[in-house]
Amino acid sequence: MIASDRLPVPVRRRLDWLPVWLIAPAAVLMSVLMFYPILRGVVLSFFNTRLLRYDEGRFIGVGNYVDLADDPYFWNSLTVTILYAAGSVVFTYAVGLLFALLLDRKMPGRGLLRMVVIMPWAIPEVVAVLIFVWMLDAQYGIINYALVEARIVDRPLAWLSQSGLALPAVILVTVWQQFPLAMLILLAGLQTIPAEQHEAAMVDGAGAVKRFRYVTLPGLRPVNVILVLILILNSFRRVTILYTMTAGGPARATETLSILTYNTAFEYQKIGYAAAVGTALLAILLVFSIVYFHVLNRRQAP
């Protein structure tokens, strides 16, 4: 018989319930703060109400969702969201992997270089946007100056006022601001790959490309899944960079679902309809979250 079985019954009960009672107040408070706004937003999506006439709203059932299905602006925002997420995730991952491979190598000043590379992630998004708005300026921006001097373009480009250029400009800022996060996660993944696997591949005559393909990439597979899902979730719910740079323009070219929700609620004052857009976005994020936790549980399973 083990020692714990000989403890008095009242003592065992107090030890079992004490952590529950300690965390219960915080758990209840956090649950209310997290779930009440979500539930309130879902309920509000079934009402036709406006910002300045909130008390005069009336229940319309799924009317907002019916309008949403026929709203071309909603489908445009969904398309923009998917393009923005795809572009920012692919390039953020590629740049992050490039720097992770570089900083995984032994070189002088590697610690200092890691600190410098992390700096974009430490800068607030609003500050990063202001820096790039100046750099992308059609008259004084250094990016236009470099492109013209390199003869890549004939004249300066109006990055933020042309429909075809605004979304790539926003993706550029997002990649610059987010690639250090991808780099840190991938760098941690690279350092979990045993050096013996690379040495064995070198003994077998594998070159750098084959070692990357058959040793590095398979070793990064668990990290890749988690990283890509995190980047997708961040892309779908990002507001600051998009709204500060373009506010969804020009001509709704950068209006993602998050920006559409904000504009509908506070620019057009249609609170009920904005709640329906937000609920649709919530449903999409729930799907990705379920995939995320499913993958996470599979990784942690023995």
Secondary structure, DSSP 4 states (H G I P E B T S, - for coil): --GGGGS-HHHHHHHHHHHHHHHHHHHHHHHHHHHHHHHHHHHHTTEE--STTGGG-EE-TTHHHHHHHT-HHHHHHHHHHHHHHHHHHHHHHHHHHHHHHHHTS--TTHHHHHHHHHHHHHS-HHHHHHHHHHHT-TTT-HHHHHHHHTTSSSS---TTTSHHHHHHHHHHHHHHHHHHHHHHHHHHHHTTS-HHHHHHHHHTT--HHHHIIIIIHHHHHHHHHHHHHHHHHHHHH--HHHHHHTTT-STTTT--HHHHHHIIIIIS--HHHHHHHHHHHHHHHHHHHHHHHHHHHHHH--
